[in-house]
Amino acid sequence: MHGQGIDREDIMRESISLIALGLFLTGCAQQDPVDTSDVAPGKTADSTDVSIAEIVEETTVGNPTRDAYFGDLHFHTRYSFDAFAFGTVATPDESYEFAKGEPLMHPAGFEMKLDRPLDFQGVTDHGMYLGMLPAMTDPESPAYTHPEAEALRNAESVDERRAMFAAMIPYLADTPGNEQYVSMDVVRSAWADIVRSANRHNDPGNFTAFIAYEYTSAGGLRDNLHRNVIFAGDRAPIVPFSRMDSENPEDLWREMDIWREAGMESIAIPHNSNGSGGRMFQRT
């Protein structure tokens, strides 16, 4: 979980997330579309003049009172490799309770509480190495023998935790051979817990808990190509598609098409595109 300070980057990120989410929710609410492929713009099938606004109003089930909803679509728990390395111990259940207004203990020992509950949240832990670092502290887990596990268990100071974070970076790419250092049983278990938690806390009309995760791609200079992947319903794939599958975002989109064909609608929202070195805005 990130700090409580608000800066311009946070505001931009939340604004982009809210705009994208609004479009997503509107799209999810569409009724059977009207076939207007052979109709001129501004006309209906019976050639009656009509505005775009009227078409939208007639073909969607919207929000007539135009309420604004506020939430968080970038939230890490203990299942994210970076969050755990830096001391985060909160579970997905605890993160949703926090979003709904319950207090949460900071690892440093003080209590945090929102001044007002959120309307929605998605736990977006990193898809790659999902759950692996906490599993490295469990003698019964296959992750306990990971090459960096002992260093993780012994890391206490800030410098030691920072060094642990840096030591993990080479394992997180789609480099041949890296697959031997990740246990997919651990990943599947952590992802299943995230999915169950979202479905438990989803309360239609009161609080929306999205099944979600972060796809964490980057350019050669570690340019930020991260996306928050948000699912529309209560179903999700067995494992998230991560940078260990491919570091090319276009491969993520192809995987999302496969999910859609299987009845699992999703959207990928860029985050911190200002840190992409311009790569987030390229056409390919």
C-alpha positions, 0 to 999 in steps of 0.5 A: 500500500502506498503512502497517504500523501496526495500529489499531482501524479496521484490526482492524474492517476485517479482522474484517468482511472475514474474516467476509464472506469466510467466508460467501462461501467457504461459499456457494461450496462449496454442493452442489445445494440442497434444496427446502424451500419447503413445509416448516416450519422445523426439519423436513426434507421427510420431516417429521423433526425436524432442527436448522439446524446439521444442515441446513447440515452435510448440504448444504455441503462445509465445513471440518471442522477449522474452521481460521482463515485470515488475509489482506488484502482491501484492498491497492493497487498502482501501478495505484491513482491515490492509491497511485501519486500518493503513491509506490507502485510495487509491481506486483500480482505483487510484492504477491502475493509480499509476501503470501506472505512475500517482501520488498518495497522501500518507495519510501523505500528500506527493506525490508518483510517480513511476520513470517508469510505470509498465507493469501489476498489480493486486490489491490483497486486502485480501479476508476476511473482504473485504471492511468491515473497510471502511464500518464501517465509513459509517452510512448507512452501515450494518458494522457501528454497528460492535463491533470494528467500534467505536474504528476504527472511533476514532483511530488516533494515530499510537498506536491506529491504531495498537491496532485496527489492533490487535482487528480485528484479532479474527474476521478474522478466520473461527471460528463458530459465526464470520459470524455474524460480516461480511456483505456479501453485503459489501464484494460483493460490494467491490469485484465487484468494484475491478473486474470492476476496473481491467476490466476498466484499462486492456489495451491489449498490453499496460497495463495488469490489473489482477482481483486478491485478497489475500487468507490469511491463516496462521498456528497455530503460525501465520505462513504465508500461504498467496497466491495471487490469479490471474485470467486470464480473465475478469470474476471472482466469485461473492465473493472471497474464503477467510480464513473465508471459510476455512483456509486450502489452499487445500480447496482454490485449490478445489474451484479454480477447480470449478472456472475452470470448470465454465470457470474462470482460476486462479493461486495461487502464494505463497507470503512470503513463507520464513515466513511460518515456513516451512509449505508452503513447506509441501506436505499436 
